[in-house]
Amino acid sequence: MTEKPRIIAQTESLEEEARALSQRLGIPYEGVRGGDAPQTAGRDGDPAATGGVYLRLGGDGLALCAPEGELRADLTHMLPRLSQRNLASELLVKEAKIKGDRTQMLAVDATAGFGEDALLLAAAGYQVLLYERNPYIAELLADAMRRAREDAVLAPLIGRMELVRGDSIEALSGGIGRTVDVILLDPMFPERTKSAAVRKKFQVLHHLEEPCADGEKLLGAAIAARPKRIVIKRPVKGEYLAGVKPAYSLTGKAVRVDVILP
């Protein structure tokens, strides 16, 4: 069962923006907590101390706060992976490559999450359309993209990324009105590694979104869009998405990439 978060502002100067966010998402705004304002929610400085989940708007961006910890979408930590040498070794980039001018090609990240894979595709030259159906995760992603535009290296890559707040299954099934070259599917699945950081991330995210239960519909919609290839991220020893055997797979230390050629 996923939860509906509440919203707090870290300072009074952010209260108006936090109220607007609460109205846009249709979730409660619970006042200012921390910073230069009186404490009006939680206790002991912990916004999640009352139980449940909060979105906290602060000077460093929007964060998801839960009893397990705090999570913020951040694309700046991807910078080391975006150098040409490191980018060429990324499994996703290797398997998404198509001959031709990729700046004229469209990649669709149908399960955008925090946008890290979409950023890799943008760095590889693609125009990228990101779909995120969970409204709270979409807000965290939008906030990360906004902050990334302030970085000289990331700004042009973010300029090639377009976020769509909506369900990719519906969009791809009906046709998006553009030729799609690559579709990336990375539905949430159980923890990929034993890393404490990964465990924490998934524990916090599971408050908002459960592991994918509609893999068959997701893959069916991707095939219906008739791209040149579909790239699917899976656990190293995980089953094929919807039980469909790919044309080939490439396995790394923490993830396996399956490729379907419609």
C-alpha positions, 0 to 999 in steps of 0.5 A: 500500500503506497502512502499519500505524503504531506508537505512542509516548508523549511523556511517561511520564505518558501511557504508560498511555493510549498502551498502552491505545490500542495494545491497542485498535488492535492495533498495537505500543507502542514506549515513551516518546520525548521529554519527561521520559522516556528516549528509547526509539524513533527518533533525534535527537528524530524519532519517524519517523526510523526510517522508517515511521509513528507515532502519537504521544500528547502533551500536545497530543493525538494526532499522526500522524508520518511522514517527510514531517512531522506531522499532527494533526486539529484543529477549532479552526482552523475557528472563523473559518469558523463565523461566520454570515456565513462559514458562509453562503458555504460551498459545502457548507452552501449545497448541503446546505440543506433547508427546515425545522427542521434541528435535527430533521434528520440528516446523515450524513458517510459519509467523515468524515476529520478531521471538518471538513465534519461540523463545518460541517453541525453549525454549519448546524444538523444532527445529524451522524453521522460514519462513519470506517472507517480505525481510525487516522484515526478515533482522530485524529478522536476526539481532535480532537473531545475537545479541541474540547469544551473550546472554548465555541464548539465544544462545542455543535456537537460535541454534535450530532456522533456518531462511528461507527468503521466502514464507511458502505457497510455501514451505509447499505446495510443501513439505519441505523434512522433517517431520513437527510436529507443524505449527504455523500461526500468520498472521498479523491482526489489533491491538490486544490490546489498548496498546500504544506500540502495536499500535505504533508497528503495525503502523510502521510495516504496512509501510512494510506489510499489514494484511494477505489477503491470510489466506485460502492459508496459512491454506491450505498449512499448512494442506497439510504439514500434521503436527500433529497439527496446532496452530493459533494465532488470536484476542480474538474475531476474526474470525477463520482463513479462516473460518475453525473451530478449534478442540478447542481454548484457550483464553487469555487476548490479544490473542486466540489460535486455534488448528487444528488437521489435 
